[in-house]
Amino acid sequence: MEKYISSNDGFELLDRLMGKIQANNYHATQKMLDTAWSEWIQLKSVNDKVAEYTSKDLIRKEIADDIPTYRNYSDHKDLISFCVCSEYFTDDANFNELIVVVEKRWLFNLIKETQNLKTDSEVRKFLQEEYTSEESKEWYDEAILNSKIVSISFN
């Protein structure tokens, strides 16, 4: 069975070999070629890399699949984002945080209600200085329940 490797990995190895040959007055030694060959056979196949990448991305896929489709684009004027730490989803995530974009008015109203705040400026200050990761996870859960997530991004 043939082994397919990424062109970037193969080029990097061959580039190193050519550098060694050039440094040796354009003469390749058997040792250089044997070393290059042993490195070549150690390269991961594209299929192995895809399998590794896919298994790590299952967490991202599960998160994205849980988010209902957002359909209210004409109902609001402003959007706002907040971050949810990856630890709230799993210990072995391949991202640090989930950036969640929601309707600004909805989030401000939710924060006013849960934090007993009255004005938008109090909410803004709370968002800039006070909110915790636990609160952002609660907002995320509420946003899913109310179909308020416009977009997500993994950071």
Residue pairs with C-beta under 8 A, 6 or more apart in sequence:
3 45
4 45
4 46
4 47
5 43
5 44
5 45
5 46
6 46
6 49
9 43
9 44
10 40
10 43
13 36
13 39
13 40
13 43
14 36
16 36
17 28
17 32
17 33
17 36
20 32
21 27
21 28
21 32
24 32
44 52
56 94
57 94
59 89
59 90
59 92
59 93
59 94
60 94
60 95
60 154
63 89
63 98
63 152
64 152
66 144
67 144
67 149
67 152
68 144
68 147
68 149
69 147
70 147
70 148
70 149
70 150
70 151
71 147
72 103
72 147
73 150
75 103
76 103
76 104
76 105
76 106
77 104
78 103
78 104
78 105
79 101
79 102
79 103
79 104
79 150
80 101
80 102
80 103
80 104
80 107
80 108
80 127
81 99
81 100
81 101
81 102
82 99
82 100
82 102
82 107
82 127
82 131
82 136
82 139
82 140
83 97
83 98
83 99
83 100
83 136
83 155
84 97
84 98
84 100
84 133
84 136
84 137
84 140
85 96
85 97
85 133
85 136
85 137
86 93
86 95
86 96
86 97
86 98
87 93
87 133
88 133
88 137
88 140
89 98
95 154
95 155
96 155
97 154
97 155
98 140
98 152
98 153
98 154
98 155
99 152
99 153
99 154
99 155
100 136
100 139
100 140
100 143
100 149
100 152
101 149
101 150
101 151
101 152
101 153
102 139
102 143
102 148
102 149
102 150
103 148
103 150
106 143
106 146
106 148
107 139
107 143
107 148
108 120
108 123
110 139
110 142
111 117
111 123
111 126
111 127
111 131
111 139
112 118
112 122
112 123
114 135
114 138
115 123
115 126
117 123
117 126
140 149
142 148
143 149
